[in-house]
Amino acid sequence: MDLNYYDTLIAVADDCPTAGAVVPAPRGGRKTVAVVQYELLAEHPGELTQEDVLFETWLRRRDEPEPDPAERARLRAEFFARPQACLRASPLPKKYGWGLLFDGAGRVSLCPAGSAEYDRLVAGDVPGVTVLKAMRSRRA
C-alpha cells in the first residue's frame, strides 16, 4: 500500500500558533518528533518520501544503534504493518509553520509559511498541485 502524497502541499494548520516558519528545538535534552523530521527534510530536500520520513523518525527516536540493512528492512516492514498517521499530523505544519511540498514522485521538501512559493501554492496559482490543510491541534 502506498502512503505517499504526490503533487501536494500540506499547508499549515488553521490553528498553528506561529505566524511564520520556526525551527523546532529539542526538549529536555532529547530530540522531539518535530526536530527529527525537520533535520531529515532540511538535510535531504526533495529526496525522501512520506514513508521514508515516518520510518526514519521512528527509527532515530528509538535510541538504539543503526540496524544492518536486513534488520532495517525487517523493521520497516514491521513498522508499516501497523496503521501510521500521515504527515498531515506532523508537528511541522501543525505547530511550527512549515508547509510540506510533495513533488510528482512523492518526494517531500519544506516550504516555509509566508514565503513567496508557499503563498502562490496556497492561493492555487500553481496548476496541478493539490493543497491539503494539516490537521488542527484542537477541535474547531
Secondary structure, 3 states (H helix, E strand, C coil): CCCCCCCEEEECCCCCCCCCCCCCCCECCECCHHHHHHHHHHHCCCCEEHHHHHHHHHHHCCCCCCCCHHHHHHHHHHHHCCCCCCHHHCHHHHHCCEEEEECCCCEEEEEECCCHHHHHHHCCCCCCCEEEECCCCCCC
